[in-house]
């Protein structure tokens, strides 16, 4: 609708300063004439007034105006915390009432913004989360001229996580009104971390400080809390309510350990999603202690020593047995070792302090009594690691297979030694196992498991023939006899290398081979490094994308079931990308802890924060938005208890909120579409008026 407005504008013909001076002088002369009682002074005053009016040049200005509607912004909070109890219904009702109240206001444009709480990649990278309501408001009003903004109405539970920064800026140019969808005095239970380390040493306990807050029970009330590590229940704790509490968490493996604490729910609380707290602790190993016992000097001994000494994280204890203690060959005392082999100290008192024990071409020769060998068996079953690198004596009666170690060794010698050249070859299981898959020049299989390329490694010249009783053969040699076998025994692990010629690779014989990488992987698998697990499920988060990897020695891979933070589940099919390896990738629109399981393994992955601030406190609160409401002159109402407030338009400068109403400012902004100018003192009229008045004044003075 086009309207109009008329006013008078002045465009003086001479500068205002000269015009004012001339006026003062003229008025002064007129006053002097009146003082002297001169005749015709009234007409002279009229002449001066006409002259000054002409010089001021008044113009009648008529504007054609196009009124612009004001803009009201309605922000509807639909973040997850708004889905609790009766809040969804209260939100829908409030929005419907606002729409009905504003519909008759034709001079008002309404913009409705729905805040879902789904954040983008850039926001996750900055570590943001929760309800970013004020960011949504700022984006919504950024393209609205300040003189057209009528006000902002937010329908929310008040749990806003960017209100503090917005209140400090105080840059909202219109009233900010809040309609709260919850009720006063809501009761809830929440669990949060006060202090927790981000890493710890494997095999030790780490300390965490937690606090269980509950405004529905007395302070100090003991509440059961379940402790879970990597998805498995570990212990049941009793935690006092509304007090800080210290707990101990054991780290059993390297890499990330997901710690979950789940508090028992109670009747009357708003929700149970914040009864759970999650924290990730990265387990790091102290320096690894390795005991290497060489049964006799040989060419491959240096290969083992060089490999282990090259790793800065390994503390190596190495003994080479040159002669049995009962041997009497006349060797001068000064040429014998000054330190006796500490058999009892190593294999009885401090055996558990080693992460790995290696027997390199060791044979029974009376140095280690059977009782100490039995200690090694118990050490492995309780979680230790043993690597047996066999030499020719393994095929004789002096073999360790004829000792208590027979109970844990995966192969038994046939008594035959193969003394001819052969090329080590990765088996089908070896291509599926992370210890040997992907080794340089190791050949490959296609996705269907068919062998398309053989290993191109140099030959070895000796192999101890043995029959595997258990374990997994990763590499075979002559006549497809087992060469490298890995096995799990109790909580520990055993590796068996049935040749002492791996050193040929380190010398580059016939092109050599990846001896350093293969032995490094074998040692790290024995010491339970997570990335070398042959039966593993992993989930890696890249922004909002989750990459799943399932590794198995089985040919068929079970689909993975995903559990989202909101409790919904979905089956994720895997695509076989390599033998024994299935992968999948998908985008998620939820922030929080995602669980993955194939029925056997459970893995957890956090998108965004491990403990989303959106669920930190589910109670409706007015405290966070009250400063912004007060600063902008808005109103704050609890719709469930106070009822829906009335809506009205108010002029600028008037109050914009009351006890039972909220107001939207009527700015009456417009755009000028046309202007017409009409001079009020036309030249001819001014000339005639001045001449006429001057003539009358002259005649009056001469009369």
C-alpha positions in Angstrom: 0.0 0.0 0.0 1.4 3.4 -1.0 0.9 6.4 1.2 2.1 10.0 1.3 3.6 12.6 3.5 3.9 16.4 3.1 6.3 18.8 4.8 8.1 22.1 4.1 11.8 22.2 3.2 14.0 25.3 3.1 16.8 25.8 0.6 18.2 29.4 1.2 19.6 31.3 -1.7 22.4 32.6 0.4 24.3 31.0 3.2 22.4 30.8 6.5 25.0 32.8 8.3 24.7 35.8 5.9 20.9 35.5 6.0 20.8 35.5 9.8 23.2 38.5 9.9 21.0 40.4 7.4 17.9 39.6 9.4 19.4 40.8 12.7 20.5 44.0 11.1 17.1 44.6 9.5 15.2 43.8 12.6 17.6 46.1 14.5 16.8 49.0 12.2 13.1 48.4 12.4 13.2 48.4 16.2 15.2 51.7 16.1 12.5 53.2 13.8 9.8 52.1 16.1 11.8 53.7 19.0 11.9 57.0 17.1 8.2 56.7 16.3 8.9 56.9 12.6 5.9 56.4 10.3 5.5 53.4 8.0 7.7 51.1 10.1 5.0 48.3 10.0 5.1 48.3 6.3 8.9 48.2 6.3 8.8 45.3 8.7 6.5 43.4 6.2 8.8 44.2 3.4 11.8 42.8 5.4 9.8 39.7 6.2 8.9 39.1 2.6 12.5 39.6 1.5 13.8 37.2 4.1 11.1 34.6 3.3 12.1 34.8 -0.4 15.7 34.3 0.5 14.9 31.3 2.7 13.2 29.8 -0.4 10.6 27.5 1.2 9.4 24.5 -0.8 6.4 22.3 -0.2 7.7 18.6 -0.4 5.3 15.8 -1.0 6.7 12.3 -0.6 5.1 9.1 -2.0 6.0 6.3 0.5 5.8 2.5 0.3 5.5 1.1 3.8 7.7 -2.0 4.5 6.5 -4.7 6.8 8.3 -5.4 10.1 9.9 -8.8 10.5 9.3 -11.1 13.5 11.7 -14.1 14.0 10.3 -17.3 15.6 13.0 -19.8 16.7 11.6 -23.2 17.5 14.0 -25.4 19.5 13.7 -29.0 18.3 17.0 -30.2 19.7 17.0 -33.7 21.4 16.4 -32.3 24.9 13.2 -30.8 23.6 11.9 -34.3 23.0 11.5 -35.1 26.7 8.1 -35.5 28.4 5.4 -33.0 27.3 7.8 -30.6 25.7 7.1 -31.6 22.1 3.4 -31.0 22.6 4.0 -27.7 24.4 6.3 -26.6 21.6 3.7 -27.4 18.9 0.9 -25.7 20.8 3.0 -22.5 21.4 4.0 -22.3 17.7 0.3 -22.7 16.6 -0.8 -20.0 19.0 1.9 -17.6 17.8 1.0 -18.3 14.1 -2.7 -17.6 14.9 -2.0 -14.4 16.8 0.3 -13.0 14.1 -1.8 -14.0 11.1 -4.1 -10.9 11.2 -1.1 -8.5 11.4 -0.7 -7.7 7.7 2.2 -5.3 8.3 4.3 -8.1 9.8 6.5 -10.7 8.1 7.1 -13.9 10.1 10.2 -16.0 9.7 10.2 -19.4 11.5 13.6 -21.0 12.2 13.7 -24.6 13.4 16.8 -25.6 15.4 17.3 -29.3 15.2 20.7 -29.5 16.9 22.4 -31.3 13.9 25.7 -29.5 13.5 27.9 -29.4 10.5 31.5 -30.5 9.9 33.0 -27.1 10.5 31.2 -26.8 13.9 32.4 -30.3 14.9 35.9 -29.3 14.0 35.7 -26.3 16.3 34.4 -28.6 19.1 31.0 -27.0 19.3 27.9 -28.8 20.3 24.6 -28.5 22.3 21.9 -26.1 21.6 23.4 -23.2 19.6 20.2 -21.1 19.7 21.8 -17.6 19.7 23.9 -18.6 16.7 20.6 -19.4 14.9 19.1 -16.1 16.0 22.1 -14.1 14.7 22.0 -15.9 11.4 18.3 -15.3 11.0 18.5 -11.5 11.7 21.8 -10.9 9.9 20.0 -9.9 6.7 17.2 -7.9 8.4 17.6 -4.1 8.7 17.6 -3.1 12.3 14.8 -0.6 11.7 12.5 -3.5 10.4 13.1 -6.1 13.2 10.0 -6.3 15.3 11.3 -8.9 17.8 12.4 -12.5 18.3 10.4 -15.2 20.0 12.2 -18.4 21.1 10.3 -21.5 22.0 12.8 -23.6 24.1 13.5 -25.4 27.3 16.2 -22.8 28.2 19.1 -25.2 27.9 21.1 -23.0 25.5 24.8 -23.4 25.3 25.9 -20.2 23.6 23.8 -17.7 25.6 26.7 -16.4 27.6 28.6 -15.2 24.6 25.5 -13.7 23.1 24.7 -11.8 26.3 28.2 -10.3 26.3 27.8 -9.0 22.8 24.4 -7.5 23.4 23.9 -6.8 19.7 20.2 -7.8 19.3 18.3 -4.6 18.3 14.8 -5.8 19.2 13.0 -7.4 22.1 13.9 -11.1 22.7 11.1 -13.1 24.2 11.3 -16.6 25.6 8.5 -19.2 26.0 9.7 -22.1 28.2 8.2 -25.5 27.4 9.0 -27.3 30.6 7.9 -26.9 34.2 9.5 -25.4 37.3 11.2 -27.7 39.8 11.8 -30.6 37.4 13.8 -33.5 38.9 16.7 -35.3 37.2 19.8 -37.4 37.8 23.0 -36.7 35.9 26.5 -38.1 36.0 29.5 -36.0 35.0 33.3 -36.2 35.0 35.1 -33.7 37.2 38.6 -34.8 36.5 40.0 -37.6 34.4 43.3 -38.3 32.6 43.5 -38.6 28.8 46.1 -41.3 28.9 47.6 -43.9 31.4 50.1 -46.7 31.6 48.9 -50.2 30.5 48.7 -52.5 33.4 48.1 -49.8 36.0 45.0 -48.1 37.4 44.1 -44.5 36.6 42.1 -42.3 39.0 39.0 -40.4 37.9 36.8 -38.0 39.9 33.1 -38.1 39.1 30.0 -36.5 40.5 26.5 -37.8 40.5 24.0 -34.9 40.9 20.4 -35.6 41.8 18.0 -33.0 43.2 15.5 -35.7 44.0 17.5 -37.5 46.8 19.3 -36.5 49.9 23.0 -35.6 49.7 25.3 -38.6 50.2 22.7 -41.2 49.3 24.5 -44.2 47.8 23.5 -44.9 44.2 24.6 -48.0 42.2 26.8 -47.2 39.2 28.0 -49.8 36.6 31.6 -49.5 35.4 32.1 -50.7 31.8 35.3 -50.9 29.8 35.0 -51.1 26.0 31.3 -52.1 26.3 31.8 -54.8 28.9 30.7 -54.7 32.5 33.6 -54.6 34.9 32.3 -53.6 38.4 29.4 -52.2 40.3 30.2 -49.1 42.4 28.3 -47.3 45.1 28.5 -43.5 44.4 27.3 -40.9 46.9 24.8 -38.4 45.5 25.8 -34.7 45.1 29.4 -35.3 46.2 32.7 -35.8 44.4 33.9 -39.4 44.3 37.2 -41.0 43.2 37.2 -44.2 41.3 40.0 -46.4 39.9 40.0 -47.6 36.3 42.3 -50.5 35.2 43.9 -50.1 31.7 44.4 -53.6 30.3 45.6 -52.9 26.8 47.3 -50.3 24.6 45.3 -47.9 22.5 42.0 -46.3 23.4 39.9 -47.6 26.3 36.3 -46.4 26.4 35.2 -46.0 30.0 31.5 -45.9 30.7 29.7 -45.2 33.9 26.0 -45.9 34.0 24.0 -44.8 37.1 20.9 -46.6 38.1 17.7 -44.8 37.0 14.9 -43.8 39.4 11.3 -43.0 39.1 10.4 -39.4 38.4 13.6 -38.3 36.6 13.3 -36.5 33.3 15.4 -39.1 31.3 18.1 -41.6 31.7 20.4 -40.5 28.8 22.5 -38.3 31.1 22.8 -41.1 33.7 25.7 -42.3 31.5 29.1 -40.8 31.3 31.8 -41.7 28.8 35.5 -41.0 28.8 38.3 -42.2 26.5 41.7 -43.0 28.0 44.6 -43.8 25.7 46.6 -46.7 27.1 50.4 -46.4 26.5 52.9 -48.9 27.4 55.9 -48.2 29.5 59.2 -49.4 28.0 58.7 -53.0 26.9 60.9 -55.6 28.6 62.1 -58.4 26.4 64.2 -61.4 27.5 66.2 -63.0 24.7 67.9 -66.3 25.4 70.2 -67.6 22.6 71.1 -71.3 23.0 74.3 -70.9 21.0 76.0 -68.3 18.9 74.9 -68.3 15.2 74.6 -66.1 12.3 70.9 -65.2 13.0 71.6 -64.1 16.6 72.5 -60.6 15.4 69.3 -60.3 13.5 67.3 -60.7 16.7 69.5 -58.3 18.7 69.6 -55.6 16.0 65.8 -55.7 15.6 65.1 -55.4 19.3 67.8 -52.8 20.0 66.6 -50.6 17.2 63.2 -50.1 18.9 63.6 -47.3 21.4 60.6 -48.5 23.4 62.2 -51.9 24.1 64.5 -52.8 27.0 66.4 -55.9 26.0 67.9 -58.4 28.3 70.0 -60.8 26.2 71.9 -63.9 27.3 73.8 -66.3 25.0 74.6 -69.7 26.6 78.1 -70.7 25.4 78.6 -73.8 27.5 76.6 -75.8 30.1 77.6 -75.3 33.7 78.7 -78.9 34.1 81.1 -78.8 31.2 84.7 -79.2 32.3 87.0 -78.5 29.3 89.9 -76.7 31.0 88.9 -73.2 30.0 90.8 -70.7 32.1 88.7 -69.0 34.8 89.6 -65.5 33.5 88.0 -66.4 30.2 84.7 -67.4 31.7 81.8 -65.0 32.5 82.3 -63.1 35.7 78.5 -63.1 36.2 76.7 -66.3 36.5 73.5 -66.8 34.5 70.8 -65.4 36.9 68.4 -68.3 36.3 66.4 -68.0 39.5 66.1 -64.2 39.3 64.9 -64.3 35.7 62.7 -67.3 35.6 61.2 -67.3 39.1 61.5 -63.9 40.8 61.2 -61.5 37.9 59.6 -63.5 35.1 56.3 -61.6 35.2 58.1 -58.3 34.7 58.9 -59.3 31.1 56.5 -58.6 28.2 58.1 -61.1 25.9 60.4 -64.1 26.3 62.3 -65.3 23.2 64.1 -68.6 22.9 66.5 -68.5 19.9 67.9 -71.9 19.0 67.7 -73.0 22.6 68.1 -76.6 23.6 67.8 -78.4 26.9 71.2 -78.6 28.4 70.7 -78.3 32.1 70.8 -74.5 32.3 67.1 -74.2 32.9 65.5 -76.8 35.2 62.1 -78.2 34.3 60.6 -76.2 37.1 61.6 -73.0 35.5 60.3 -74.1 32.2 57.0 -74.8 33.9 57.1 -71.3 35.2 57.2 -70.0 31.7 54.1 -72.1 30.8 52.2 -70.5 33.7 53.6 -67.1 32.8 52.1 -67.4 29.2 48.8 -68.7 30.4 48.4 -65.7 32.7 49.0 -63.2 29.8 52.7 -63.5 28.9 54.2 -64.0 25.5 56.7 -66.6 24.2 58.5 -66.7 20.8 60.3 -69.9 20.0 62.8 -69.6 17.0 63.8 -73.2 16.5 67.1 -74.5 15.2 68.3 -78.0 14.3 68.3 -79.2 17.9 64.4 -78.8 18.0 64.3 -82.0 16.0 66.4 -83.9 18.5 65.8 -85.3 22.0 67.1 -82.1 23.4 64.2 -80.2 21.9 62.0 -77.9 24.0 59.1 -80.0 22.7 60.3 -82.6 25.2 60.0 -80.2 28.1 57.0 -78.6 30.0 56.8 -76.1 27.1 55.2 -78.9 25.1 51.9 -77.8 26.7 52.0 -74.4 25.0 54.1 -74.9 21.8 51.8 -75.1 18.7 53.8 -77.7 16.8 55.7 -81.0 17.6 58.8 -81.9 15.6 58.8 -85.0 13.4 62.5 -85.4 13.9 63.3 -84.4 10.3 65.3 -81.4 9.1 64.8 -80.1 5.6 68.3 -79.0 4.3 67.5 -77.5 0.9 66.5 -74.2 -0.6 62.8 -73.1 -0.5 60.9 -69.8 -0.7 58.7 -68.9 2.3 55.1 -68.4 1.2 52.2 -66.7 2.9 49.3 -69.0 3.4 45.6 -68.1 2.8 45.2 -67.4 6.5 48.4 -65.4 6.4 46.9 -63.0 3.9 44.0 -62.5 6.3 46.2 -62.0 9.4 47.6 -58.4 10.0 51.0 -59.8 11.0 51.7 -61.1 7.4 49.2 -59.3 5.2 50.6 -56.5 3.2 54.3 -57.5 3.6 56.5 -56.1 0.9 56.8 -58.5 -2.1 54.6 -61.0 -0.3 52.2 -61.7 -3.2 48.5 -61.1 -3.0 45.0 -62.6 -3.3 42.0 -61.1 -5.0 38.9 -60.1 -3.0 37.5 -63.7 -3.6 40.6 -65.3 -2.1 42.2 -66.5 -5.3 45.9 -66.4 -5.3 47.0 -64.0 -8.1 50.7 -63.4 -7.2 53.2 -65.4 -5.2 55.8 -63.9 -2.8 59.1 -63.0 -4.5 61.3 -63.4 -1.4 64.8 -64.9 -1.2 65.2 -68.5 -0.3 65.9 -70.0 3.1 68.1 -73.1 3.3 66.9 -75.0 6.4 63.5 -75.8 8.0 62.6 -77.9 11.0 59.8 -80.2 10.0 56.9 -80.2 12.6 53.3 -81.1 12.8 51.0 -78.3 13.9 48.7 -79.2 16.8 46.9 -75.9 17.0 47.3 -72.3 16.2 47.3 -70.5 12.8 49.9 -71.1 10.1 50.8 -67.8 8.5 53.8 -68.8 6.4 54.8 -72.2 5.1 58.0 -73.4 3.4 59.3 -76.5 1.8 56.5 -79.0 0.9 54.0 -76.5 2.4 55.3 -77.4 5.8 54.5 -74.8 8.5 57.2 -72.1 9.0 55.5 -69.5 11.2 52.7 -70.4 13.6 50.8 -68.1 16.0 48.6 -69.3 18.8 46.7 -68.1 21.8 47.2 -70.0 25.1 45.0 -68.9 28.0 45.4 -65.1 28.3 48.8 -65.2 26.6 50.3 -65.8 23.2 52.9 -68.0 21.5 54.7 -67.6 18.2 56.8 -70.5 16.7 59.3 -69.9 13.9 60.5 -73.2 12.5 63.8 -72.1 10.9 67.0 -70.3 12.0 67.7 -68.9 8.5 65.7 -65.7 8.6 69.0 -63.9 8.8 69.5 -64.7 5.1 67.0 -62.0 4.3 68.9 -59.4 6.4 72.0 -60.3 4.3 70.0 -59.7 1.1 70.5 -63.3 -0.1 68.7 -63.7 -3.5 66.9 -60.4 -2.9 66.3 -60.9 0.8 62.9 -60.2 2.3 61.0 -58.2 4.9 62.6 -59.8 8.0 62.6 -56.7 10.1 58.9 -55.9 9.5 57.8 -59.5 9.9 59.6 -60.0 13.2 58.5 -56.5 14.4 54.8 -57.4 13.7 55.2 -60.8 15.3 56.7 -59.4 18.5 54.0 -56.6 18.7 51.2 -59.2 18.1 52.6 -61.2 20.9 52.6 -58.1 23.1 48.9 -57.5 22.2 49.2 -54.3 20.1 45.6 -53.5 19.1 46.3 -52.7 15.4 47.6 -56.3 14.9 44.6 -58.2 16.2 43.5 -60.8 13.7 39.9 -60.8 14.9 39.0 -57.2 15.3 36.3 -54.6 14.8 37.2 -50.9 14.6 35.2 -47.7 14.0 37.1 -44.5 13.1 35.3 -41.2 13.1 36.2 -38.6 10.4 34.0 -35.6 11.1 30.4 -36.9 10.6 31.6 -40.0 8.7 32.3 -43.3 10.5 34.6 -45.8 8.8 34.1 -49.4 10.0 36.6 -52.2 9.5 36.0 -55.8 10.4 39.0 -58.2 10.2 38.6 -61.9 10.6 40.3 -65.2 9.6 36.9 -66.5 8.5 35.9 -66.1 4.9 32.4 -64.9 5.8 32.0 -61.6 7.6 29.0 -61.0 9.8 27.2 -57.7 9.2 27.7 -55.1 11.9 24.8 -53.7 14.0 25.1 -50.1 14.8 23.4 -48.5 17.9 23.0 -44.7 17.6 23.0 -42.3 20.6 19.2 -42.1 20.6 18.9 -45.9 20.9 17.9 -46.8 17.4 19.7 -49.6 15.6 20.7 -50.3 12.0 22.4 -53.2 10.3 25.5 -52.1 8.3 26.5 -54.5 5.6 30.3 -54.9 5.0 32.1 -54.8 1.6 35.0 -57.3 1.3 37.9 -55.2 0.2 40.7 -57.7 0.9 40.9 -61.3 2.2 39.5 -61.3 5.7 38.8 -57.5 5.6 35.4 -56.0 5.3 34.7 -52.2 5.4 31.8 -49.8 5.4 31.4 -46.1 5.6 28.3 -43.9 6.4 27.4 -40.5 7.5 25.7 -39.9 10.8 23.5 -36.9 11.8 23.7 -37.6 15.5 26.3 -36.4 18.0 27.3 -38.8 20.8 28.4 -42.4 21.3 27.8 -44.9 18.6 28.0 -48.6 19.4 29.0 -51.4 16.9 28.7 -55.1 17.4 28.9 -58.2 15.2 27.5 -60.5 17.9 31.0 -61.2 19.2 33.0 -58.0 19.4 31.7 -54.6 20.6 33.3 -51.3 19.7 32.4 -47.7 20.5 33.0 -44.5 18.6 32.1 -41.0 19.6 31.0 -38.4 17.1 31.6 -34.9 18.5 31.9 -34.8 22.2 31.9 -38.1 24.2 29.4 -36.6 26.6 27.2 -34.2 24.5 26.4 -31.0 26.4 23.0 -31.3 25.0 22.2 -33.9 27.6 24.3 -32.6 30.4 21.2 -31.1 32.2 17.7 -31.9 31.0 15.9 -29.6 33.4 14.2 -26.5 32.0 16.0 -23.4 33.0 15.4 -19.7 32.7 18.9 -18.7 34.0 20.8 -18.8 30.8 18.5 -16.7 28.7 17.3 -14.3 31.4 20.2 -11.8 30.9 19.4 -11.5 27.2 15.7 -11.1 27.8 16.3 -8.3 30.4 18.9 -6.5 28.2 16.5 -6.3 25.2 13.3 -5.6 27.1 11.7 -8.9 26.3 9.6 -11.2 28.3 10.1 -14.7 29.7 7.1 -17.0 30.3 6.6 -20.6 31.5 3.8 -21.7 29.2 2.9 -24.9 31.1 2.2 -23.0 34.3 1.6 -19.3 33.4 -0.4 -19.9 30.2 0.3 -18.5 26.8 1.0 -14.7 26.9 -0.9 -12.3 24.7 0.7 -10.8 21.6 0.5 -7.1 20.6 2.3 -4.5 18.6 3.9 -1.6 20.4 5.4 1.7 19.2 9.1 2.4 19.5 10.1 3.7 23.0 7.2 1.9 24.7 7.4 -1.2 27.0 7.6 -4.4 25.0 6.6 -7.0 27.6 4.3 -7.3 30.6 3.1 -9.9 33.2 0.8 -11.7 30.7 1.8 -10.3 27.3 4.7 -9.8 25.0 5.1 -7.1 22.3 6.5 -6.8 18.9 7.8 -3.3 18.0 5.9 -1.4 15.2 8.8 0.4 13.5 6.7 1.8 10.6 9.6 1.6 8.2 9.0 2.7 4.5 10.7 3.3 1.2 10.2 6.6 -0.7 9.0 5.9 -4.2 8.5 9.5 -5.4 8.9 13.2 -4.5 7.2 16.4 -5.8 8.4 19.9 -5.0 6.2 23.0 -5.0 7.9 26.4 -4.3 5.9 28.5 -1.8 7.5 31.8 -2.8 7.3 32.0 -6.6 9.6 34.7 -8.1 6.9 36.9 -9.6 4.8 36.7 -6.4 7.9 37.7 -4.3 8.8 40.6 -6.6 5.2 42.0 -6.6 4.9 41.5 -2.8 8.2 43.3 -2.0 7.5 46.2 -4.5 4.0 46.6 -3.2 5.0 46.7 0.5 8.0 49.0 -0.3 5.7 51.4 -2.2 3.1 51.5 0.6 5.9 52.1 3.2 7.3 55.0 1.1 4.0 56.6 0.6 3.2 56.2 4.3 6.4 57.8 5.3 5.9 60.8 2.9 2.3 61.4 4.1 
